[in-house]
């Protein structure tokens, strides 16, 4: 009975951790006027969104865990395909309704570069 209770509590914690969105993203820091600074800023924002919304299943370093390894997801999927998977789910991955469309596209574009 004790094992069942602990298993249920652990499972619930995993589900809540995976589904708990990063609702307060803080400030972006504004626009960047430098050409390299803009890309770095976009990449940092995308990585922050990934960490707060996706890393609990796909790993802090994209290496997987409960979800699949994403280190080379861009070799198999375009940014639009990845955004569609984020918003609508695929296989065991449920739709990520808590992720705004713009944030999903930001994450998808960042992930599409991973080849």
Secondary structure, DSSP 8 states (H G I E B T S, - for coil): -HHHHHHHHHHHHHHHHHH--------------SHHHHHHHHHHHHHHHHHHHTHHHH-TTS--SSS---TTGGGT--HHHHHHHHHH-BTTB---TTS-HHHHHHHHHHHHT--
